[in-house]
Amino acid sequence: MPELTRRTALTATAALAAASVAAPRAAAEEHHHGSAEAFDEVYEGRRIQGRPGGHHGYAVTVDGRELHVMRNADGSWISVVSHYDPVPTPRAAARAAVDELQGAQLLPFPAN
């Protein structure tokens, strides 16, 4: 049986410590930055819905009208309505858009 050296023990300890930190952090970051969970709710009297799919990987509607959303490189989300206010999830982007619209109807976003 090979002899356990100090170097082998330290290497194994470091590897275990790194693995135990990385797994929960990755899961927390995915949840914090908006994993692709579907939602359907009434917020401030407006029906907001979201589901995986759509042009940028997630489709969001406000009262049945498409809200263009996009995920940033840092994992935050923005919408065409609240473009300069990143939020952690598509649901938060839909809520921010409803707040910004202040009762106005969402107009269609022209496709390129």
N, C-alpha and C positions, 0 to 999 in steps of 0.2 A: 504494500500500500504506500502511495507517495506521501512524503512528509509535508505537512502543512507549514508553509513559510509565512512570515509576517507579510510579505508582499502579496501573496495569494489571498490571505485573510482580508487585508485592506482593500484589495481590488474587488473581492466579492461583496464586502460591506458597502463600498461606494456604488456598485452596480445595483444592489438591492435598495439602497436609499434613493437613488435616481429613479428607479422604476416605481417606487411607492409614491413619489412626489409627482411624477409625470402623468400617471393614469388619472388620478382625481382632478388634476388641473385641466387636462384636456376635456374631460367630461363637463367640468364647471364652465370652461370657456365656451363650449358648444351650447350649453344651456343659456349662459349669460348673453351670448351674442345672437341668440335666436335660432335655435334648431327649428327645423321645418315642421312644426306642429300646426295642424289645422285649427282654425277658430271660427266661430260663428256667434256673434253677440249683438246686442243693441247697446250702443254707447251714445249718450247724449241725444237719444231719440233717433239715431241713425243706425241702420243695420250694417255692420262691418263683418266681412268674411275674408278668410285667407286659407290657402292650401298650397302645398308644394306644386310646382309647375310654373307656367307663365314664361314671359320673355327673359327675365333674369333669375329664374329658378323658383319664384314664388309669385302666386297670383293673389291680388287683394282687390276686393270691391267695396265700395261705399254705396249703399242703396242700389246694388246691382250694377253700378257703373265702375269700370276698371280704374283702379288707382295704380299708376305706374310706380313701382318700388324697385329699389336696387340695393344690393348688399355692397358695402365698402370693403376695402382690403383689410381693414382692422376688425371686420365682423359686424360693425354697426350697420344700421339700415337708414335709408332716406327715401323720401317720396318726392314726386314732382311738385307737390303742394308745400311740403316743408323741407326743401332741398338743403338748407343750411343748418338744419338742426338734427344731427344724427341721433338715433335712438337704438336701444339694444335688440328689439324684435320687430317683425313685420306687424304684429298686433299694435305695438306702440306707435309705429309709423301711421297706421290707419287711424288710431286715436288722435295723434297729433294733427293729421289732415282734417279730421272732423272739427277739432278745436280751431284750426286756422280758417276753415271754410265759414265758420260762424253762421250756419244755416243755409248758405248758398249751395246750389247744386254743383256737383263735380262735372266739369266739361270734359269731353273726349280729348285725349292727348294725341296729337298727330303723329302717325308712324313715319319713320324715315324711309 
